[in-house]
């Protein structure tokens, strides 16, 4: 372990970075923070505490004043009480926060909940150039810029000392000549000062009157025109006249058949997503209108699960499990990932889909899934995919659920819980989710968390 301090901790009024680490990791941490300092950032670390100062007070003061909090994650640091206390302080104070993983470390459950959604950089997987580039990007995102490096001025060349010039011999000055005393001359009396002219009266300055504000008429909310009613075609039929008692019975049977032969009525809502990339796309269909009566909001039984109908279109229904049916990580490794490459997609379209019988599989529609970027953070959604089973996106969960209460989902134990969305979160190793209170977590959590799963699919009715 390196006990030699690389530099003095920063003390001043400029923005600085607080470094949290285990003293057992100094061989790894000190070179990194030294490079941060070389890049122009002010660095504070606990070796800068003056002897005699009370340890917790100076730590707290340094934490409270820092611009960015950086914690170096290792098996030793997560076991350190001091590091955990510093993490808690920074989170409670809402300090800009990111973690540098200097080795592969399994976080405890509590620590996952605390820092799982925070920015993290896997240092042990990167070369030095990539690592420092990502760190600089993160610092800039937090508004922290390196101080400009001072320009070294050239050292001036010593000039030769000037030789003293010989001074001329002093010249004797002539004796001063006595001047005659001046004759006093009487001055005329000063003329009286003219009386000041009266101040001209100031013309009143017109006070500008603000023009009346234009009245803006409220614009009524546009509503979609009502759908035209589908006229029911009445079928006419000729009823033969049959005499006798047997004829009367036959007449009753004919009338009953006629009343039940009108056929099912069918109406489908329009489906046009040509102007947006926020939903799954259905393949073209030429099937006849189905006889199913499934409507939006219904709970239907399929494949051994209860499913909620979100949309009905062209003889197909978009459905999602009514409850959370599983608890899984979005991706087993904490790494950069998209819906296309994540482990959860592979599970849903493999093991989960194959748990259906042949008849149920035949009803599942293969769907083109559009993967947009995160709407708030711009994180890339990756390539579009073709799936049998998928998760809803941020846009879709807002479209198909009216409010937070409607988005609350319960697990098998009856507890409201988090559940995954397929959209990326605030960075490339996090995914969006719906929280236990139904609020959409646009920033998301790190992909290694185990959250609830609610599969979705398009089903032939």
C-alpha positions as CSV (number, residue, x, y, z in Angstrom):
1,X,0.0,0.0,0.0
2,X,1.4,3.4,-1.0
3,X,1.4,5.8,2.0
4,X,3.1,8.6,0.2
5,X,0.7,11.5,-0.6
6,X,0.7,12.4,-4.3
7,X,-0.2,16.1,-3.7
8,X,-1.8,18.4,-1.1
9,X,-5.6,18.3,-0.9
10,X,-7.3,21.4,-2.5
11,X,-8.2,24.2,-0.2
12,X,-9.9,27.2,-1.7
13,X,-13.1,28.7,-3.1
14,X,-13.1,27.1,-6.6
15,X,-15.2,24.0,-7.4
16,X,-13.6,20.8,-6.4
17,X,-14.0,17.0,-6.5
18,X,-14.4,15.0,-3.3
19,X,-12.7,11.6,-3.4
20,X,-14.1,8.7,-1.4
21,X,-12.0,5.5,-1.2
22,X,-10.5,2.8,0.9
23,X,-7.0,3.5,2.2
24,X,-6.2,-0.1,1.1
25,X,-6.7,1.0,-2.5
26,X,-4.2,3.8,-2.6
27,X,-1.9,2.1,-5.1
28,X,-4.8,2.2,-7.6
29,X,-6.6,5.4,-6.5
30,X,-3.6,7.8,-6.1
31,X,-2.4,7.6,-9.8
32,X,-6.0,8.2,-11.0
33,X,-6.7,11.3,-8.8
34,X,-3.2,12.6,-9.7
35,X,-4.2,12.4,-13.4
36,X,-7.5,14.2,-12.6
37,X,-5.4,17.0,-11.0
38,X,-3.1,17.1,-14.1
39,X,-6.2,17.5,-16.2
40,X,-7.0,20.7,-14.3
41,X,-9.5,19.6,-11.7
42,X,-9.2,20.5,-8.0
43,X,-9.1,17.4,-5.8
44,X,-9.9,17.0,-2.1
45,X,-9.2,13.7,-0.4
46,X,-9.0,12.8,3.3
47,X,-5.2,13.0,3.5
48,X,-5.7,16.7,3.5
49,X,-7.1,16.9,7.0
50,X,-5.1,19.1,9.3
51,X,-3.7,17.4,12.5
52,X,-5.9,18.2,15.5
53,X,-9.1,18.8,13.5
54,X,-12.1,16.7,14.4
55,X,-12.3,14.1,11.7
56,X,-16.1,13.9,11.1
57,X,-16.5,17.7,11.1
58,X,-13.8,18.3,8.4
59,X,-15.1,15.4,6.3
60,X,-18.6,16.8,6.5
61,X,-17.4,20.3,5.6
62,X,-15.5,19.0,2.6
63,X,-18.5,17.0,1.5
64,X,-20.9,19.9,1.9
65,X,-18.7,22.2,-0.2
66,X,-17.8,19.8,-3.1
67,X,-19.1,20.2,-6.7
68,X,-18.9,16.5,-7.5
69,X,-18.6,13.3,-5.3
70,X,-16.6,10.4,-6.7
71,X,-16.4,7.1,-4.9
72,X,-13.9,4.3,-5.9
73,X,-15.8,1.0,-5.7
74,X,-13.9,-2.2,-4.6
75,X,-14.5,-5.1,-2.2
76,X,-12.5,-3.1,0.4
77,X,-14.3,0.3,0.0
78,X,-17.8,-1.2,0.2
79,X,-16.8,-2.8,3.5
80,X,-15.5,0.5,4.9
81,X,-17.8,2.3,7.3
82,X,-16.2,5.6,6.5
83,X,-16.9,5.2,2.7
84,X,-20.5,4.1,3.4
85,X,-21.0,7.2,5.6
86,X,-19.6,9.5,2.9
87,X,-21.9,7.9,0.3
88,X,-24.9,8.4,2.6
89,X,-24.0,12.0,3.2
90,X,-23.5,12.8,-0.5
91,X,-26.9,11.1,-1.4
92,X,-28.7,12.9,1.4
93,X,-27.2,16.2,0.2
94,X,-28.2,15.5,-3.4
95,X,-24.5,16.0,-4.5
96,X,-23.7,15.2,-8.2
97,X,-22.4,11.6,-7.8
98,X,-20.7,8.9,-9.8
99,X,-18.9,5.7,-9.0
100,X,-15.6,4.4,-10.4
101,X,-15.4,0.6,-10.3
102,X,-11.7,-0.2,-10.0
103,X,-12.4,-4.0,-9.9
104,X,-15.4,-6.3,-10.4
105,X,-17.3,-6.0,-7.2
106,X,-20.7,-7.5,-6.1
107,X,-22.6,-4.8,-4.4
108,X,-24.8,-5.5,-1.4
109,X,-28.5,-5.2,-1.7
110,X,-28.7,-2.0,0.2
111,X,-25.8,-0.4,-1.7
112,X,-27.5,-1.4,-5.0
113,X,-30.6,0.5,-4.0
114,X,-28.6,3.5,-3.0
115,X,-26.3,3.9,-6.0
116,X,-27.8,1.6,-8.6
117,X,-29.3,4.6,-10.5
118,X,-26.2,6.7,-10.3
119,X,-23.6,7.2,-13.0
120,X,-20.9,4.5,-12.9
121,X,-17.8,3.9,-14.9
122,X,-16.3,0.4,-15.1
123,X,-12.6,1.3,-14.9
124,X,-11.4,-2.3,-14.8
125,X,-12.9,-2.9,-18.3
126,X,-11.3,0.1,-20.0
127,X,-8.0,1.3,-21.3
128,X,-6.7,4.5,-19.7
129,X,-7.6,6.8,-22.6
130,X,-11.2,5.7,-22.7
131,X,-11.5,5.9,-18.9
132,X,-10.3,9.5,-18.6
133,X,-12.4,10.5,-21.7
134,X,-15.5,9.2,-20.0
135,X,-14.6,10.8,-16.7
136,X,-14.1,14.2,-18.4
137,X,-17.5,13.8,-20.1
138,X,-19.1,13.0,-16.8
139,X,-17.5,16.0,-15.1
140,X,-18.7,18.3,-17.9
141,X,-22.2,16.9,-17.6
142,X,-22.2,18.0,-14.0
143,X,-21.0,21.5,-15.1
144,X,-17.4,21.0,-13.8
145,X,-14.7,22.2,-16.2
146,X,-11.0,22.0,-15.7
147,X,-9.1,25.1,-14.7
148,X,-7.1,26.5,-17.6
149,X,-3.4,25.6,-17.3
150,X,-1.2,28.7,-16.7
151,X,1.0,29.7,-19.6
152,X,4.7,29.5,-18.7
153,X,6.4,32.8,-19.4
154,X,9.9,32.9,-20.8
155,X,12.6,33.6,-18.2
156,X,14.1,37.0,-19.0
157,X,17.8,37.0,-20.0
158,X,20.0,39.0,-17.5
159,X,21.0,42.3,-19.0
160,X,24.5,43.6,-18.5
161,X,24.8,46.2,-15.8
162,X,25.0,49.7,-17.4
163,X,28.4,51.5,-17.0
164,X,28.0,54.7,-15.0
165,X,28.5,57.7,-17.2
166,X,31.0,60.3,-16.1
167,X,29.3,63.4,-14.7
168,X,30.4,66.8,-15.9
169,X,32.1,69.2,-13.5
170,X,29.6,71.5,-11.8
171,X,29.4,75.0,-13.3
172,X,29.5,77.9,-10.9
173,X,26.2,79.9,-11.1
174,X,26.4,83.7,-11.1
175,X,25.3,85.6,-8.0
176,X,21.6,86.5,-7.9
177,X,20.7,90.1,-8.8
178,X,18.5,91.9,-6.4
179,X,15.2,92.9,-8.1
180,X,13.4,96.2,-7.3
181,X,10.4,96.0,-5.0
182,X,7.1,96.1,-7.0
183,X,5.0,99.2,-6.8
184,X,1.5,98.4,-5.6
185,X,-1.3,99.2,-8.1
186,X,-4.8,99.9,-6.9
187,X,-7.3,97.4,-8.5
188,X,-10.8,98.4,-9.5
189,X,-13.7,97.4,-7.4
190,X,-15.2,94.0,-8.6
191,X,-18.5,94.3,-10.4
192,X,-21.4,92.7,-8.6
193,X,-22.3,89.2,-9.9
194,X,-25.4,89.1,-12.1
195,X,-28.5,87.8,-10.5
196,X,-29.2,84.2,-11.5
197,X,-31.8,83.8,-14.2
198,X,-35.0,82.1,-13.1
199,X,-35.1,78.4,-13.9
200,X,-37.4,77.7,-16.9
201,X,-40.5,75.8,-16.0
202,X,-40.2,72.2,-16.9
203,X,-42.7,70.9,-19.3
204,X,-44.5,67.9,-17.8
205,X,-43.1,64.7,-19.1
206,X,-45.8,62.6,-20.6
207,X,-46.2,59.2,-18.8
208,X,-46.2,56.5,-21.3
209,X,-49.3,54.4,-21.1
210,X,-48.9,50.7,-21.7
211,X,-51.0,49.6,-24.6
212,X,-53.8,47.3,-23.5
213,X,-52.8,43.6,-23.6
214,X,-54.3,41.7,-26.4
215,X,-57.1,39.4,-25.4
216,X,-56.2,35.9,-26.3
217,X,-59.1,33.8,-27.0
218,X,-58.9,30.3,-25.4
219,X,-58.6,27.6,-28.1
220,X,-61.0,24.8,-27.5
221,X,-59.4,21.3,-27.2
222,X,-59.8,19.5,-30.5
223,X,-61.5,16.2,-30.2
224,X,-61.6,13.4,-32.7
225,X,-64.8,13.3,-34.8
226,X,-67.2,10.5,-33.7
227,X,-66.9,7.3,-35.6
228,X,-69.6,6.8,-38.1
229,X,-72.1,4.2,-37.0
230,X,-72.0,1.0,-39.0
231,X,-75.5,0.4,-40.3
232,X,-76.9,-3.0,-39.7
233,X,-78.2,-4.6,-42.8
234,X,-81.5,-6.3,-42.2
235,X,-82.0,-9.5,-44.1
236,X,-85.4,-10.1,-45.6
237,X,-86.8,-13.6,-46.1
238,X,-89.9,-15.1,-47.4
239,X,-91.8,-17.3,-44.9
240,X,-93.9,-20.1,-46.6
241,X,-97.4,-20.5,-45.4
242,X,-97.8,-24.0,-44.0
243,X,-101.2,-25.3,-43.0
244,X,-101.9,-27.6,-40.0
245,X,-100.4,-28.0,-36.6
246,X,-97.2,-29.4,-37.9
247,X,-97.0,-26.4,-40.2
248,X,-97.3,-24.1,-37.2
249,X,-94.3,-25.7,-35.5
250,X,-92.2,-25.5,-38.6
251,X,-93.2,-21.8,-38.9
252,X,-91.9,-21.1,-35.3
253,X,-88.6,-22.8,-36.1
254,X,-88.1,-20.8,-39.3
255,X,-88.8,-17.5,-37.5
256,X,-86.2,-18.4,-34.7
257,X,-83.6,-19.2,-37.3
258,X,-84.2,-16.0,-39.1
259,X,-83.9,-13.9,-35.9
260,X,-80.4,-15.4,-35.2
261,X,-79.0,-15.3,-38.7
262,X,-78.2,-11.5,-38.7
263,X,-74.5,-12.1,-38.2
264,X,-72.0,-10.4,-35.8
265,X,-71.3,-6.7,-36.2
266,X,-67.6,-5.5,-36.2
267,X,-65.9,-2.2,-35.8
268,X,-62.2,-1.5,-35.6
269,X,-60.4,1.6,-34.6
270,X,-57.9,3.3,-37.0
271,X,-54.2,2.4,-36.5
272,X,-51.8,4.9,-38.1
273,X,-48.3,5.4,-36.6
274,X,-46.7,6.8,-39.7
275,X,-46.0,10.1,-38.0
276,X,-44.2,8.7,-34.9
277,X,-41.8,6.0,-33.8
278,X,-43.3,5.3,-30.4
279,X,-45.0,1.9,-30.7
280,X,-44.9,-1.6,-32.1
281,X,-45.9,-2.1,-35.7
282,X,-48.4,-4.7,-36.9
283,X,-47.8,-6.6,-40.1
284,X,-50.4,-6.2,-42.9
285,X,-53.4,-8.4,-42.5
286,X,-56.3,-9.5,-44.8
287,X,-58.2,-11.7,-42.2
288,X,-61.9,-11.3,-41.8
289,X,-63.2,-9.5,-38.7
290,X,-63.0,-11.9,-35.7
291,X,-66.0,-12.9,-33.6
292,X,-64.1,-12.1,-30.3
293,X,-65.7,-9.5,-28.1
294,X,-62.4,-8.5,-26.4
295,X,-62.2,-4.7,-25.7
296,X,-59.7,-2.4,-24.1
297,X,-59.5,-2.9,-20.4
298,X,-60.7,-6.5,-20.5
299,X,-58.8,-9.3,-18.6
300,X,-58.4,-12.4,-20.8
301,X,-56.8,-15.7,-20.1
302,X,-54.0,-16.9,-22.4
303,X,-51.0,-19.2,-22.0
304,X,-51.7,-19.8,-18.3
305,X,-51.7,-16.1,-17.4
306,X,-54.2,-13.3,-17.0
307,X,-53.6,-10.5,-19.6
308,X,-54.9,-7.0,-19.8
309,X,-56.1,-5.7,-23.2
310,X,-54.4,-2.4,-24.1
311,X,-55.5,-2.1,-27.7
312,X,-57.6,-3.9,-30.3
313,X,-56.7,-3.6,-34.0
314,X,-57.5,-5.5,-37.1
315,X,-58.4,-8.7,-35.4
316,X,-55.4,-8.5,-33.0
317,X,-55.0,-7.3,-29.5
318,X,-52.0,-5.7,-27.7
319,X,-52.0,-7.4,-24.3
320,X,-49.8,-7.2,-21.1
321,X,-49.8,-9.5,-18.1
322,X,-52.2,-8.1,-15.5
323,X,-49.6,-8.7,-12.7
324,X,-45.9,-9.0,-12.4
325,X,-45.1,-12.7,-13.3
326,X,-41.4,-12.8,-12.6
327,X,-38.5,-10.9,-11.0
328,X,-35.4,-10.6,-13.2
329,X,-32.4,-8.5,-14.1
330,X,-32.7,-6.5,-17.4
331,X,-29.2,-7.8,-18.1
332,X,-27.0,-10.2,-16.0
333,X,-23.9,-8.1,-16.4
334,X,-23.7,-4.4,-15.4
335,X,-22.6,-3.1,-18.8
336,X,-23.6,-1.0,-21.8
337,X,-26.7,-2.7,-23.3
338,X,-29.8,-2.0,-25.4
339,X,-33.1,-3.9,-25.7
340,X,-31.7,-5.7,-28.7
341,X,-28.7,-7.1,-26.8
342,X,-30.2,-7.5,-23.2
343,X,-30.6,-10.9,-21.5
344,X,-34.3,-10.2,-20.7
345,X,-35.3,-10.0,-24.3
346,X,-33.5,-13.3,-25.0
347,X,-35.4,-14.9,-22.1
348,X,-38.8,-13.6,-23.2
349,X,-38.4,-14.8,-26.8
350,X,-36.8,-18.0,-25.8
351,X,-37.6,-19.8,-22.5
352,X,-40.8,-17.8,-21.8
353,X,-42.3,-18.1,-25.3
354,X,-41.5,-21.8,-25.5
355,X,-43.5,-22.4,-22.4
356,X,-46.6,-21.8,-24.5
357,X,-48.4,-24.7,-26.2
358,X,-48.4,-25.1,-30.0
359,X,-51.9,-23.6,-30.3
360,X,-51.0,-20.6,-28.2
361,X,-47.7,-20.0,-30.1
362,X,-49.7,-19.9,-33.3
363,X,-51.7,-17.0,-32.1
364,X,-48.7,-14.8,-31.1
365,X,-48.0,-12.2,-33.8
366,X,-44.3,-11.6,-34.7
367,X,-44.0,-7.8,-34.3
368,X,-41.6,-5.1,-35.4
369,X,-40.5,-3.3,-32.1
370,X,-39.4,0.3,-32.4
371,X,-36.7,1.3,-29.9
372,X,-36.5,5.1,-29.5
373,X,-33.9,7.0,-27.6
374,X,-34.6,8.1,-24.1
375,X,-36.9,11.1,-24.4
376,X,-35.2,13.1,-21.5
377,X,-31.5,12.0,-21.6
378,X,-31.1,11.1,-25.3
379,X,-29.6,7.7,-24.5
380,X,-29.6,5.5,-27.6
381,X,-32.3,2.9,-27.8
382,X,-30.3,0.8,-30.2
383,X,-31.6,-1.0,-33.3
384,X,-35.3,-1.9,-33.9
385,X,-36.1,-5.5,-33.3
386,X,-38.5,-8.2,-34.4
387,X,-40.0,-10.0,-31.4
388,X,-42.8,-12.4,-30.4
389,X,-42.6,-11.1,-26.8
390,X,-41.4,-7.6,-25.7
391,X,-41.7,-5.0,-22.9
392,X,-43.5,-1.7,-23.2
393,X,-41.5,1.5,-23.9
394,X,-41.7,4.8,-22.0
395,X,-44.0,6.2,-24.8
396,X,-46.3,3.2,-24.8
397,X,-46.7,3.0,-21.0
398,X,-47.7,6.6,-21.0
399,X,-50.1,6.1,-24.0
400,X,-51.9,3.0,-22.7
401,X,-52.1,3.7,-19.0
402,X,-54.1,6.8,-18.0
403,X,-52.2,7.8,-14.8
404,X,-49.8,6.6,-12.1
405,X,-52.5,4.6,-10.3
406,X,-53.3,2.6,-13.5
407,X,-49.6,1.7,-13.9
408,X,-49.2,0.3,-10.4
409,X,-48.5,-3.5,-10.6
410,X,-48.5,-6.2,-8.0
411,X,-46.3,-9.3,-7.6
412,X,-47.4,-12.7,-6.6
413,X,-47.2,-11.7,-2.9
414,X,-49.7,-8.9,-3.5
415,X,-47.1,-6.1,-3.1
416,X,-46.8,-3.1,-5.5
417,X,-43.4,-3.4,-7.1
418,X,-41.0,-1.9,-9.7
419,X,-41.3,-3.3,-13.2
420,X,-39.0,-2.9,-16.3
421,X,-39.6,-1.0,-19.5
422,X,-37.5,-1.8,-22.6
423,X,-36.4,1.9,-23.1
424,X,-32.9,2.9,-22.1
425,X,-32.5,4.9,-18.9
426,X,-30.3,7.9,-18.2
427,X,-27.2,6.1,-19.5
428,X,-26.2,3.1,-21.6
429,X,-26.1,0.7,-18.6
430,X,-29.5,1.5,-17.1
431,X,-33.1,0.9,-18.3
432,X,-36.3,2.7,-17.6
433,X,-38.9,1.3,-15.3
434,X,-42.2,1.9,-13.5
435,X,-41.9,2.4,-9.8
436,X,-44.1,0.8,-7.1
437,X,-46.2,4.0,-6.9
438,X,-46.8,3.9,-10.7
439,X,-44.5,6.8,-11.6
440,X,-42.4,6.2,-14.8
441,X,-38.7,6.2,-13.9
442,X,-37.3,7.8,-17.0
443,X,-33.8,7.9,-15.6
444,X,-34.1,4.2,-14.8
445,X,-31.9,1.9,-12.7
446,X,-28.7,-0.1,-13.5
447,X,-29.5,-3.1,-15.6
448,X,-28.2,-5.6,-13.0
449,X,-31.1,-4.9,-10.6
450,X,-33.8,-7.6,-10.2
451,X,-37.1,-5.9,-11.0
452,X,-40.6,-7.1,-12.0
453,X,-41.4,-8.4,-15.5
454,X,-44.7,-7.8,-17.4
455,X,-44.4,-9.3,-20.8
456,X,-46.4,-7.8,-23.7
457,X,-47.4,-9.2,-27.1
458,X,-49.8,-8.8,-30.0
459,X,-52.3,-11.7,-30.1
460,X,-54.5,-13.0,-32.9
461,X,-58.1,-13.0,-31.5
